[in-house]
Amino acid sequence: MIFNASWSQRLQCRSLVFPSLLLLLLCLALLPSVSANTEKEIFVAPHEQDELLFTGANDGQSVELEALNLGLHKLTPSPLCGTSPCHNLKIALNTSFVPFEKQWVLLDHLKPGKRYEVRLCWAATSPTNFHLKLYTPLQVLSDPGLITSLVSYSSRAPPPLRTVDEVDHAVEAPRSLLYLEIGAVAAYYTPDKYRMENPDSVGVEIILDPYFMNIIPESLFPIIGMITLVTFFAWWCSGRIYRALQDIETTEVPENDDREKKTT
């Protein structure tokens, strides 16, 4: 009888431990795996009057910039643009050896004074060095070289898909935006002369991530939630396992006492 009680306690402990471990492994398996490189810039959206578009004083120049903006890929903090996310962009960028070719992406409809993070991610199998730089409309308007680069890129880049709503409401006043300049330098060497003269393009994902209360990126919330869930589950499992082990210990102590009495 004593042996059967002790054995049943062990079975009960296993019945508590194994499902808990399986559930923990399932939670860990749901975590996404990442095999990529990342380059990012953290910035505060323009909020000064002379840094915005269509403030009244610079409407003429703003119209000229807006014509160029229609030819650029655009990211905004909005969750969705039609059926695709506005804050996420997947494109192929041309690479070159130094000097690198300048490519542009528009960060539009930003909230003035709010902190953001723009991330550029690419596969680790495509060795590339990226150089990111941000410009306000005022900086672009005051530098003919930047305007020339924007005109050149928008004329040769594949036109981005625009919704009817975007085209009809392209001009708004005032508006906070930034121009992201991307330089992609091929970081490999090969004896293949053609590839050295014509470097491969690289697929990238560009993400515009707002900061919650200008403290942490909003994209971290799911990760924080998962860590909290795993921590709570580990605490709950440890309590059940500890109580099960205590039950086994209290059962085995009387068993040993009975054996000692029988031997004496």
N, C-alpha and C positions, 0 to 999 in steps of 0.2 A: 504493500500500500504506500509506504514511504517512497519507494523507488518510482512508482507510477505518478505520484504527486510531483516529485521533482522533475520527472520527464515531461509532464504536462506543462510545467512552468517554463521549461526550456522551449517547448514548441510555441507557447504563447509569446515568448520573447522574439522568436524568429518571425512569427506572424506579424509582429509590430515593426521589426527592423527592415525586413526585405521590401515590403511595399513602400516604406518611407524612402529607402535608398533608390528604388526604381522611379519614384516620383521626382526625386531630386535630380537623377540622371536625365529624366525627360525634360525638366526645366532647363538644364544645362545644354541639352541637345537643341533646344529651340533658339538659343542665342545665335545670331548671325555670325558667320565667319568672314573675315576681311583679309584680302590679299592684294593690297594696293598701296600706292604712295599718295601723300597728301601735301599740298602747299596751300597756305591760307593767309588771309589778311583780315585783321580786326580793325574796324573803323566806326566812327560816329557820323551819321548822316548829316549833310550840310544843313545848317539852320540859319546862317546869316542871310540877310536880305539880298546882298549882292552875289551870293553863291547859288541862288535858286533861279529856275527858268520862269519867264513870264511874270516878272515883278512889276512891270510897267515901264521901268527905265531901260530894259534890255529886250523888249518884245521883238524888235526887228531881227536882232542876232539870234534870239531864241527860235524864231521861225526857221531860220537857216539851219540851226542845229537839229530842229525837229524833223526836217526833211532827211537829214542823215540818219537820225534815229530809226526811221522806218526801215532802213536797210541793215540794221544790226540785230543780232540775237539779244533778247531781253529777259531779265530776271526781275521779278517783283516779289514782295513778301506775301502776296495773296496766296491762299491755299490752292485754288484751282483757277485755270483759265480754260473754260470749256470743259474738256475731259482730261486735260493734262495739267500737271502741277506747274504753277508759275515760278516757284522758287527753285526748281530743279531743271537742269539743261544738260542733255547728252549730245555732244557733237564731236566731230573729228577735226583736229587742229593740224595744220601743216607744221612740220619741224624743219629746221635748217641748222647748219653750223654757223658759228659766229661770223658776221653779225646776224642776229636772229630777226625773223620776220615778225612785225607787230600785228597782232590780231586783237579785235575789240569785242566787248560784251557790255551792254547797257544795264545798269542797275537802277531801275526806275520805280517811281511811286514810293520812295522811302519816307519814313516818318522823321521829320526834322528833329535832330538831337538824340535820336535813338541809336543805340549801339547794335552793330551787325557784325557778322562774320561771313566772309565769302571763301568757300573751300573749293579747291580744284583737285580732283582725285583721278588717278590713272593707274592702269595695271602695272604691276611690278615687272612684267615681262616686256614692257616698252621703256627702256632706259632713256629718260628725258629729264632735262633740267628746265624748270619753269621760272620765269621772272614775272611777278605781278606788281602792278602799280595802278593807283587810283587817281583820277583827275576830276575836279569839279568843272561845271560848265564855264566858269570864269577862267580857269586855267587853260581850258581848250580854246576859248575865244581869244585869249591873249597870246597864244603860241601858234603861228602859222604852220609850223612843222607838225603839230598835233592834228590840226585841221586837214592838212594834206594827207596824213596817214589815215585818218578816218575816212576821207573821201576815197582814197585808194582801196582800202579794205572793203568798204560797203559796195564799191562798184564791181569787185571781183569775187566777193564771197557769195555763196548760194543764198538767195533771199529767204529769210525766215518766214514761217507761216504766220499770218496775222488774221485775227478774227475781225468781223465787220465792226464790232464794238470798239476794238482797239484803234482802227483807222478813223472812225467817226469821231472819237474822243481823244485823238492824239494830242491836241493842244489843250492844256489846262493851265490855270494860273492860280497861285504860284505852285511850283512843283520842285521837290527835292530829288535829285538823281546824281549818279556818279558814272564815270566811264572807266571800265576795267581794261587796262592794257595787258595783254598776255604775250610773253615771249617764250617760245618753245625751242630749246636747243637740244639737238640729238646728242645723247651721251654714250655713244658706242663707236667702236672701230671695227671695220670689216675689210677683208681683202677684195670684196666685191666692189669694183670701181663704180658701177652704176648706182649702187646703194649709197656710196659715199657722195656721189654727185646729186643724187635725188633721194634724200632721207625719207624714211617711211613716215606717214602721218600717224598720229596717236589719238586714240579715242579717250575722251575725258568726260567726267561728270562734274558740272559746276553747280554748287549749292549755295543759295543765299539763306543764311540762318539768323533770324532775329534773336536778340538777347532778352530774356525775361527780366524785367526791371533793371536792365543794363548790367546784370550780374552774371547769369549763366545762359548758354545757348538753349533755345527751346528744344532742340533735337536731343538733348541729354535727358529729358523727362522720361522717355520709355526705359532708358538704361537705369536711371535712378529707381524707377518703379520695379524693375526686375531685380535689382540688388536688394531692395527693401523686401520684396516677396521671398527671395531665397533666404535672406537673413531671418525673417519671421518663421519660415518653414523649418530651417535648421534648428532654431530655438524650440519650436514645438516638437520636432522629432527627438531632440536631445532629452527633453523632459519625459517623453514616453519611454524612451530606451532606458533612462536612468531609473524610472519607477519599475520597469520590468526586471532590471538587474537586481534591484532591491528585493523584489518578491522572490527571486531565485535564491538570493543569499539568506533570507529569513527562513526559507523552506529547507535549505541544506544544513543549517545550524542544528535544528532539532534532530535531523537524520543522523548527524555525527554523534550527538549526545546519546541517542538510542544505541548506536553501535558500541560506544564505549561501555555502556551499562551491561550489554550482553557479554562482552569480553571479560568483564570483571565478575 
